[in-house]
């Protein structure tokens, strides 16, 4: 089980968008804006690889990263843990 750091979903510079399903469960997807894209591409090991599965090869020069299938997180105490990875695709 992977833990998503609070930095990524509490900050206004979030990389992830959560859609609450129930009190302790949410879908998540990558935020689709230039700042998030730049940070995700620059630091894929900490921003993408632990919580997403790629549908195509990592592309440092991608113009966009789209979430093709949201992931699922479950809250345990104050921590959100990934129970299903999101699927993403790099767009050139």
Buried (B, 14 or more C-beta within 10 A) or exposed (E): EEEBBEEBBEEEEBBBBBEEEEEEBBBBBBBEEEEBBEBBBEEBEBBBBBBBBBEEEEBEEBEEBBBEBBBBBBBEEEEBBBEBBBBBBBEE
